Amino acid sequence: MHSKMKKPLKDTKLGKFNFETMKAEAVSTDPAIRKQAFIEYFERFNEFPSFLFNNESEIDPRLFETMQHLISDLDTSPEMRRGVDALLGRLPSRSSSVLG
């Protein structure tokens, strides 16, 4: 009986994961670097690294800005858009910081 070869894992294609590098890029003040870090994290783990930000009382402005950039980007996949919606749905409302 001949065994079929398994497809390589996605992580293999993306290279070795470096948490410290991802963290530095994900909280960067440069929106383009931050957006790319979020895209790469999502492609690897199917979620966004929102845990890097203090979102207890309101969503962090850098995180919110990154999510807005992903929403407005025509190249953002439907799967990633669902991830953005899920993330924004579970975090404190942005409107509370605007009103307060």
C-alpha positions as CSV (number, residue, x, y, z in Angstrom):
1,M,0.0,0.0,0.0
2,H,1.4,3.4,-1.1
3,S,1.1,6.3,1.3
4,K,0.2,9.7,0.0
5,M,2.5,12.6,0.8
6,K,1.0,15.2,3.1
7,K,0.9,18.8,2.1
8,P,3.5,20.9,4.0
9,L,2.1,22.9,6.9
10,K,1.4,26.6,6.4
11,D,4.1,27.4,9.0
12,T,6.7,25.8,6.9
13,K,6.0,28.2,4.1
14,L,5.9,31.2,6.4
15,G,9.2,30.4,8.1
16,K,9.9,30.1,11.8
17,F,7.7,32.2,14.1
18,N,9.5,34.7,16.2
19,F,7.2,36.1,18.9
20,E,9.4,39.1,19.9
21,T,9.7,40.3,16.3
22,M,6.0,39.9,15.7
23,K,5.3,41.8,19.0
24,A,7.6,44.7,18.0
25,E,6.0,44.9,14.6
26,A,2.4,44.5,15.8
27,V,2.7,47.5,18.2
28,S,4.8,49.6,15.9
29,T,3.8,53.3,15.4
30,D,4.1,52.7,11.6
31,P,0.7,51.6,10.4
32,A,2.1,49.7,7.4
33,I,4.4,47.6,9.5
34,R,1.6,47.0,12.0
35,K,-0.8,46.0,9.3
36,Q,1.6,43.5,7.8
37,A,2.4,42.0,11.2
38,F,-1.4,41.5,11.7
39,I,-1.8,39.9,8.3
40,E,1.1,37.5,8.9
41,Y,-0.2,36.6,12.3
42,F,-3.7,35.9,11.0
43,E,-2.3,33.8,8.2
44,R,-0.4,31.7,10.7
45,F,-2.9,31.5,13.6
46,N,-6.3,32.5,12.1
47,E,-6.7,35.2,14.7
48,F,-5.2,38.6,15.5
49,P,-2.8,39.5,18.3
50,S,-5.1,41.8,20.1
51,F,-3.7,40.5,23.4
52,L,-0.7,42.8,22.8
53,F,-2.8,45.8,23.5
54,N,-4.6,47.0,26.6
55,N,-8.3,46.8,25.5
56,E,-9.9,46.5,28.9
57,S,-11.8,49.8,29.0
58,E,-11.6,50.7,25.3
59,I,-10.0,49.4,22.1
60,D,-6.4,50.5,21.7
61,P,-6.2,53.2,19.0
62,R,-3.4,51.4,17.1
63,L,-5.4,48.2,17.1
64,F,-8.5,50.0,15.9
65,E,-6.6,51.8,13.2
66,T,-5.1,48.5,12.0
67,M,-8.6,46.9,11.8
68,Q,-9.9,49.8,9.9
69,H,-7.0,49.5,7.4
70,L,-7.8,45.8,6.9
71,I,-11.5,46.5,6.4
72,S,-10.8,49.2,3.8
73,D,-8.2,47.1,1.9
74,L,-9.8,45.5,-1.1
75,D,-7.2,42.7,-0.9
76,T,-8.3,41.6,2.6
77,S,-9.8,38.1,2.2
78,P,-13.3,37.2,3.3
79,E,-11.9,35.0,6.0
80,M,-9.8,37.8,7.4
81,R,-12.7,40.2,7.3
82,R,-14.7,37.7,9.4
83,G,-11.8,37.7,11.8
84,V,-11.8,41.5,12.0
85,D,-15.6,41.4,12.7
86,A,-15.2,38.8,15.4
87,L,-12.4,40.7,17.1
88,L,-14.2,44.1,17.0
89,G,-17.4,42.3,18.2
90,R,-15.7,41.0,21.4
91,L,-13.7,44.2,22.3
92,P,-15.0,47.3,24.1
93,S,-16.8,49.7,21.8
94,R,-14.8,52.4,20.2
95,S,-17.7,54.8,20.7
96,S,-17.2,54.8,24.5
97,S,-13.8,56.5,24.1
98,V,-15.2,59.0,21.7
99,L,-18.1,59.9,24.0
100,G,-16.1,59.8,27.2
